[in-house]
Amino acid sequence: MTHRIGIILNGVTGRMGTNQHLERSLCSIIKEGGIQLGSGQRIMPEIILTGRNEEKLRVLAEEHGRKTTGETFPYTTDLEGALNGSYGNYEVFFDASGTLQRGKFIEMAAAAGKAIYCEKPTATKSAEALRLAKLVDDAGLKNGVVQDKLWLPGFRKVRALRDRGYFGDILSVRGEFGYWVFTGLGGEQPAQRPSWNYRSEDGGGIMIDMFCHWHYLINNLFGPIRRLVAYGNTDITQRRNEHGDAFTCTADDSAYAIFVLHDGTVCQFNSSWCVRVRRDDLLSVEINGTKGSAVAGLRDVYLQSASDTPKPVWNPDVEQPIQFLDDWQKAPEGMVYDNAFKIQWQDFLRHVVLDEPWCYSLHEGAKGVQLAELGMQSWMESRWVEIPEL
C-alpha cells in the first residue's frame, strides 16, 4: 500500500532549498521508492514547486524532475492556487523563502488547512514566531521547523556517548563555527552566501541565524539554557551583492556568547563569517567531562578519556614536548549515516501520515528566535539576560 503525500515546496530556488530539501531529501526519497514502512507499505512524496521566479522554477522542475521521475515536476508562481487545490491535492506546505516573507506564507498555508514545515528562523522576533506557532496550533495543524544539525553524524555520536555515560559529569561545551565568506571586493571571489544575510533590514545577521541552531543543539544534547551573555559585531562593513553592486552591511557577521544551563553547565559558542578555518571542520564542538572529552565536527568525533589525558607542565621557555593531537582517538563509525535534512523530512512525513511522535514544532522554533532576540538584548545592554519560559 502506498500513502501518497502531496508537498508544496515554496522558495526552494535558493542554495539550501535546492541542494538539501529538494535534491538530497525529497528527490532522494522518491528515487528510493518512498519511505518504507514495512508490511509492503510506503509513503511516497509528490511535489510541486512554487516561488516568484518562473524561469528558475522551470529549470529546477525540469532538471530534478527528469532525474527523479523521468518527467518535469509541476511548478507555478501561483502559490494561492497551489494551496487551494487548483493544481492538485497537496497536504503539506514547506517554506524555505526569506525569513521576512515566512509569516505571510505560513498564514496562507494555515488558512488552507495544510500541515506546515519550514526552515528556521521562523521570524526575526519571538513575539511573531510565537504568534505563528499559536496560529497553526489553534488550527489543529501538524507543524515543524528544520533542526537539521541534530541528525548530523557528529552530533548523533555525541548523543550516543552522552547516553552511555562516557563524559561523566559534563563541565563545559565550547563551540567554534564559521568560515571566510568572500566580499567580492578588492579582487576577492564572489560571496558564497546570499547578500541579504548581511542586511538587518532584510532579516540578515549571524545571531538570528546561528543562535536558533545553538538553541536546539544545546537543549537536546546538554539541557535547557537558563541565562546568557552575548556580543556581536559587523566586522566587514561593505560587500558586493549578486549583481556586482557594492552595499553597506548593516547586520552582525560575528557573535560571541556564553550560555549557562539550568544545571550550571557552561556552553560557549563563537560564530563568525569573517574567520579562516584552522580546525577539523566548519563547526567544531568540544565537550569536556569528568571521565572524558570529545571534539565533534559535522561528521567525525575525536575522543580523549581520563586515562589517556596527558599531564602538561607550563614552561614557555622550551619547545612543547607533548604532541597534543596524538592523544585523541577517532570515534568508530558503527553505522552509515544518511543526510540530516532527509532524515528529518522522513520523520516529519511519518508524523503527518502515521501520527508518529514529533517534537520539533513551530513553538520549538520560536524558542530559538527568543534566544537570538535575548542575545541581541544582551549585546545592546552589555549585561547577562535571564531566559523566561516562552
C-alpha positions, 0 to 999 in steps of 0.5 A: 500500500502506498500513502501518497503525500502531496508537498508544496515546496515554496522558495526552494530556488535558493542554495539550501532549498535546492541542494538539501530539501529538494535534491538530497531529501525529497528527490532522494526519497522518491528515487528510493521508492518512498519511505518504507514502512514495512508490511509492503507499505510506503509513503511516497512524496509528490511535489510541486514547486512554487516561488516568484521566479518562473524561469528558475522554477522551470529549470529546477522542475525540469532538471530534478524532475527528469532525474527523479521521475523521468518527467518535469515536476509541476511548478507555478508562481501561483502559490494561492492556487497551489494551496487551494487545490487548483493544481492538485491535492497537496497536504503539506506546505514547506517554506524555505523563502526569506525569513521576512516573507515566512509569516505571510506564507505560513498564514496562507498555508494555515488558512488552507488547512495544510500541515506546515514545515519550514526552515528556521528562523521562523521570524526575526522576533519571538513575539511573531514566531510565537504568534505563528506557532499559536496560529497553526496550533489553534488550527489543529495543524501538524507543524515543524521547523528544520533542526537539521544539525541534530541528525548530523553524524557528529552530533548523533555520536555525541548523543550516543556517548552522552547516553552511555555515560562516557563524559561523566559529569559534563563541565563545559561545551565550547563551540567554534563555527564559521568560515571566510565568506568572500566580499567580492571586493578588492579582487576577492571571489564572489560571496558564497552566501546570499547578500541579504544575510548581511542586511538587518533590514532584510532579516540578515545577521549571524545571531538570528541565524546561528543562535536558533541552531545553538538553541536546539543543539544545546537543549537536546544534547546538554539541557535547557539554557537558563541565562546568557551573555552575548556580543556581536559585531559587523566586522566587514562593513561593505560587500558586493551583492549578486549583481556586482553592486557594492552595499553597506552591511548593516547586520552582525557577521560575528557573535560571541556568547556564553550560555549557562544551563539550568544545571550550571553547565557552561556552553560557549559558542563563537560564530563568525563569517569573517574567520579562516578555518584552522580546525577539523571542520566548519563547526567544531564542538568540544565537550569536556567531562569528568571521565572524558572529552570529545571534539565533534565536527559535522561528521567525525568525533575525536575522543580523549578519556581520563586515562589517556589525558596527558599531564602538561607542565607550563614552561614557555621557555622550551619547545612543547614536548607533548604532541597534543593531537596524538592523544585523541582517538577517532570515534568508530563509525558503527553505522552509515549515516544518511543526510540530516535534512532527509532524515528529518523530512522522513520523520516529519512525513511519518508524523503527518501520515502515521501520527508518529511522535514529533517534537520539533514544532513551530513553538520549538522554533520560536524558542530559538528566535527568543534566544537570538532576540535575548542575545541581541538584548544582551549585546545592546545592554552589555549585561547577562539576560535571564531566559523566561519560559516562552 
